[in-house]
């Protein structure tokens, strides 16, 4: 995976940001700490079972905002956009996270030495141009198997009059299939912490709105979204890959999302030798849309080889449908009952599939999970003693959006599988 970091090092980045201990650090210090944590996590991720490191992520880091008056007086002038990890006399840097972690003391001192040349203007458009050129060169030199990511981090607006140029350049990157994640670093709450928005509210400051417009929409489903959900973030429908950050720990969490796909792939590779849990989905055909959307929300579990799913739409032409259904009800490790008025009215779902599923649950040979899709009176049903999903048996249609309800279901299924495996 190829990641480019474009980090604002202009004068305003010396303002404070809260630290996890409620002490303050300036924004550049918070960025250095977040980069260190990313490198350490990446190094752990890149360690193979035999203890040898493997190359999973390569990173280049650009700083934009060099050229303050003092640096000119000291004779240390240079371009406004620079390779932050390039040591004097060396070639442009493209490093693995393991290399950054192993050499962190040296790289941190190098960043500190560059400090006297930082704190200039904010040439964001030029930084995106340089980043695009780097992406082109690196992608031409090697194969990468995930979409490249540009992580744009700034605390405000670019040089005056260049906002349209910034948006045009970022749009061109996104059209080429690159993912743009943007982070608005500030010392106050302009937005909800740990929440990703689908639209920018009108009362946001101009810098926040600009960086929001730069950000890509988070693919659904994706490893990025899965990581954020697991760490307690919430998302609007069609959420952008944009966050406002005013604490160093939240900055680290957000920056860590960029290697989510690599972590997912490694987990999938390591678990490929294990048989995935077979999940049988019992549903009424009127609820096909719910079943299809739920399967999308289960994609992370399927892609990482944790589960496989089966339902009656997978019966092939010429196969005896009754035999196929019975066979999979018997072989399933987990049986989902998608409960709605249609399910309760279906004699086949209610009297045949559910009856055998509950027998297997009582025997301990399968786990049955009722999923409440719509408001129905399920009191007294044979499954009413089982733990249901979504949380508190709140029907999917009663959540702020179906996506949030189904996400809660997917997370509940993950927890149930983890608890089953721990026994």
LOLOLUM-768483 format. One record per residue (C-alpha): z, y, x; residue in one letter. Coordinates in steps of 0.1 Angstrom, whole numbers, padded with zeros to 4 digits, always signed. Layout:
BEGIN
ZYXA;...
This chain:
BEGIN
+0000+0000+0000X;-0009+0035+0012X;+0015+0064+0005X;+0009+0101+0014X;+0038+0125+0013X;+0031+0163+0009X;+0064+0181+0014X;+0069+0218+0010X;+0086+0233+0041X;+0083+0269+0031X;+0111+0295+0032X;+0125+0288-0003X;+0133+0252+0007X;+0164+0264+0025X;+0182+0269-0009X;+0209+0245-0019X;+0207+0212-0038X;+0237+0191-0049X;+0247+0161-0029X;+0261+0129-0043X;+0296+0140-0032X;+0292+0173-0051X;+0288+0191-0018X;+0256+0210-0012X;+0229+0206+0013X;+0196+0225+0016X;+0165+0211+0001X;+0149+0201+0034X;+0181+0182+0044X;+0179+0164+0010X;+0143+0155+0017X;+0151+0141+0051X;+0179+0120+0037X;+0157+0107+0009X;+0130+0098+0035X;+0155+0079+0056X;+0167+0059+0025X;+0131+0051+0016X;+0124+0038+0051X;+0155+0017+0052X;+0147+0002+0018X;+0111-0004+0029X;+0123-0022+0060X;+0145-0045+0040X;+0116-0052+0017X;+0092-0059+0046X;+0114-0086+0061X;+0099-0121+0056X;+0119-0153+0050X;+0116-0161+0087X;+0132-0128+0097X;+0100-0113+0110X;+0087-0080+0096X;+0055-0078+0076X;+0034-0047+0070X;+0036-0039+0032X;+0036-0001+0031X;+0020+0025+0054X;+0029+0061+0052X;+0017+0095+0064X;+0038+0126+0058X;+0024+0162+0057X;+0045+0194+0057X;+0030+0226+0042X;+0046+0260+0049X;+0046+0263+0086X;+0041+0296+0103X;+0071+0319+0099X;+0071+0352+0118X;+0096+0339+0144X;+0074+0310+0154X;+0046+0334+0161X;+0069+0356+0182X;+0080+0325+0201X;+0043+0315+0207X;+0046+0284+0186X;+0018+0291+0161X;-0003+0264+0146X;-0018+0252+0113X;+0002+0258+0081X;-0002+0221+0072X;+0009+0196+0097X;+0016+0159+0103X;+0054+0157+0101X;+0058+0124+0119X;+0032+0130+0147X;+0050+0131+0180X;+0037+0156+0206X;+0007+0143+0225X;+0002+0114+0201X;-0025+0106+0175X;-0020+0114+0138X;+0007+0091+0125X;+0003+0063+0100X;+0035+0044+0101X;+0051+0014+0083X;+0084+0021+0067X;+0099-0004+0092X;+0087+0018+0121X;+0102+0049+0105X;+0135+0031+0099X;+0137+0016+0134X;+0128+0050+0150X;+0147+0072+0126X;+0169+0090+0152X;+0138+0100+0171X;+0118+0111+0140X;+0148+0130+0126X;+0152+0149+0158X;+0115+0157+0158X;+0118+0171+0123X;+0148+0192+0133X;+0127+0205+0163X;+0099+0215+0139X;+0124+0236+0119X;+0118+0268+0138X;+0082+0267+0129X;+0088+0260+0092X;+0098+0285+0064X;+0064+0302+0060X;+0043+0306+0029X;+0034+0278+0004X;-0002+0266+0011X;-0002+0238-0015X;-0039+0237-0021X;-0046+0233+0016X;-0020+0205+0018X;-0038+0186-0009X;-0071+0190+0009X;-0056+0177+0041X;-0040+0148+0022X;-0074+0139+0006X;-0091+0138+0040X;-0063+0115+0054X;-0067+0092+0024X;-0104+0090+0030X;-0100+0081+0066X;-0073+0056+0061X;-0090+0039+0032X;-0122+0036+0052X;-0103+0020+0081X;-0084-0007+0062X;-0080-0025+0029X;-0052-0017+0005X;-0045-0036-0026X;-0026-0010-0047X;-0037+0025-0058X;-0029+0050-0031X;+0000+0074-0040X;+0003+0110-0032X;+0039+0122-0035X;+0040+0160-0039X;+0073+0176-0034X;+0080+0214-0038X;+0105+0238-0052X;+0080+0262-0068X;+0047+0279-0069X;+0019+0278-0043X;+0005+0309-0026X;-0004+0336-0052X;-0036+0330-0070X;-0041+0294-0059X;-0027+0276-0089X;-0061+0268-0104X;-0072+0254-0070X;-0042+0232-0068X;-0049+0217-0103X;-0086+0212-0095X;-0079+0194-0063X;-0052+0172-0078X;-0075+0163-0108X;-0102+0152-0083X;-0077+0128-0066X;-0067+0114-0100X;-0103+0109-0110X;-0107+0088-0078X;-0080+0064-0090X;-0052+0078-0069X;-0017+0082-0084X;+0000+0116-0080X;+0038+0118-0083X;+0052+0153-0082X;+0088+0164-0078X;+0102+0198-0087X;+0132+0204-0064X;+0156+0230-0077X;+0193+0239-0078X;+0197+0240-0116X;+0188+0220-0147X;+0154+0230-0160X;+0149+0196-0176X;+0170+0165-0185X;+0180+0146-0154X;+0165+0111-0150X;+0140+0117-0178X;+0102+0117-0176X;+0084+0139-0201X;+0051+0134-0219X;+0047+0172-0224X;+0060+0202-0206X;+0083+0224-0228X;+0073+0261-0231X;+0106+0273-0216X;+0101+0256-0182X;+0096+0279-0152X;+0060+0282-0139X;+0066+0261-0109X;+0079+0232-0130X;+0049+0234-0154X;+0024+0235-0125X;+0039+0204-0108X;+0040+0186-0142X;+0003+0192-0147X;-0003+0178-0112X;+0014+0145-0120X;-0005+0114-0132X;+0004+0097-0164X;+0025+0066-0156X;+0005+0034-0163X;+0019+0013-0191X;+0032-0012-0182X;+0037-0006-0144X;+0061-0014-0116X;+0068+0023-0114X;+0081+0025-0149X;+0100-0008-0145X;+0119+0004-0115X;+0128+0037-0132X;+0140+0018-0163X;+0161-0005-0142X;+0178+0025-0125X;+0187+0042-0158X;+0158+0066-0163X;+0142+0073-0197X;+0106+0081-0206X;+0086+0097-0233X;+0055+0081-0246X;+0026+0089-0222X;+0052+0101-0196X;+0039+0119-0165X;+0050+0109-0130X;+0070+0141-0127X;+0107+0148-0123X;+0130+0178-0118X;+0155+0171-0090X;+0187+0189-0083X;+0207+0161-0067X;+0199+0142-0035X;+0207+0108-0050X;+0182+0114-0079X;+0156+0125-0053X;+0160+0092-0035X;+0157+0072-0067X;+0125+0090-0076X;+0110+0087-0041X;+0118+0050-0041X;+0095+0044-0071X;+0064+0047-0050X;+0070+0013-0034X;+0078-0004-0067X;+0044-0023-0069X;+0050-0037-0034X;+0085-0049-0043X;+0070-0064-0074X;+0043-0082-0055X;+0067-0096-0029X;+0090-0109-0057X;+0059-0125-0073X;+0048-0141-0040X;+0083-0154-0033X;+0088-0168-0068X;+0053-0184-0070X;+0066-0217-0060X;+0089-0218-0090X;+0079-0227-0126X;+0080-0197-0148X;+0101-0200-0180X;+0079-0208-0210X;+0084-0183-0238X;+0071-0193-0272X;+0065-0164-0297X;+0070-0172-0333X;+0056-0145-0355X;+0038-0138-0388X;+0001-0129-0384X;+0007-0096-0402X;+0028-0087-0371X;+0001-0093-0345X;+0002-0057-0333X;+0039-0060-0325X;+0033-0093-0307X;+0005-0078-0286X;+0025-0047-0277X;+0056-0068-0268X;+0035-0090-0245X;+0024-0058-0227X;+0061-0048-0222X;+0067-0083-0208X;+0039-0079-0182X;+0063-0073-0154X;+0081-0106-0161X;+0047-0124-0164X;+0032-0108-0133X;+0063-0117-0112X;+0060-0153-0124X;+0094-0151-0142X;+0079-0161-0175X;+0047-0173-0192X;+0041-0167-0229X;+0025-0188-0256X;+0015-0181-0292X;-0008-0197-0317X;-0037-0173-0309X;-0041-0193-0276X;-0051-0225-0295X;-0087-0234-0284X;-0115-0244-0307X;-0113-0280-0316X;-0076-0284-0309X;-0053-0296-0336X;-0033-0264-0343X;-0002-0281-0358X;+0001-0304-0328X;-0003-0275-0303X;+0024-0255-0320X;+0048-0284-0322X;+0042-0292-0286X;+0050-0257-0274X;+0080-0254-0296X;+0093-0285-0279X;+0084-0275-0243X;+0095-0238-0245X;+0125-0226-0225X;+0128-0195-0246X;+0118-0190-0283X;+0114-0155-0296X;+0116-0150-0334X;+0098-0118-0344X;+0117-0111-0376X;+0101-0089-0403X;+0096-0092-0440X;+0064-0111-0432X;+0082-0136-0410X;+0109-0142-0436X;+0082-0148-0463X;+0062-0172-0441X;+0072-0208-0450X;+0057-0221-0417X;+0075-0196-0395X;+0108-0198-0414X;+0110-0235-0423X;+0092-0252-0395X;+0090-0232-0363X;+0124-0215-0367X;+0142-0247-0380X;+0131-0267-0349X;+0138-0238-0326X;+0174-0235-0338X;+0179-0273-0335X;+0169-0270-0298X;+0192-0240-0294X;+0221-0260-0308X;+0213-0288-0284X;+0212-0263-0254X;+0176-0272-0245X;+0161-0238-0254X;+0173-0202-0258X;+0164-0186-0292X;+0163-0148-0294X;+0157-0131-0327X;+0138-0098-0323X;+0142-0075-0353X;+0109-0057-0359X;+0115-0040-0392X;+0144-0033-0415X;+0151-0065-0434X;+0181-0082-0449X;+0187-0110-0424X;+0224-0115-0433X;+0229-0152-0441X;+0197-0163-0423X;+0201-0194-0401X;+0198-0172-0370X;+0223-0145-0380X;+0250-0158-0356X;+0227-0153-0326X;+0226-0123-0303X;+0196-0102-0314X;+0173-0077-0299X;+0168-0047-0297X;+0203-0035-0289X;+0227-0036-0319X;+0200-0053-0339X;+0184-0019-0345X;+0148-0027-0357X;+0120-0017-0334X;+0105+0006-0360X;+0138+0026-0362X;+0138+0036-0325X;+0124+0071-0316X;+0092+0052-0308X;+0081+0016-0309X;+0076+0018-0272X;+0113+0025-0266X;+0123-0003-0290X;+0100-0028-0273X;+0112-0017-0239X;+0148-0024-0249X;+0136-0058-0261X;+0119-0066-0228X;+0150-0055-0208X;+0172-0077-0231X;+0150-0107-0224X;+0152-0101-0187X;+0190-0100-0189X;+0191-0131-0210X;+0169-0150-0184X;+0191-0138-0156X;+0223-0149-0174X;+0206-0183-0181X;+0196-0188-0145X;+0231-0178-0133X;+0247-0207-0153X;
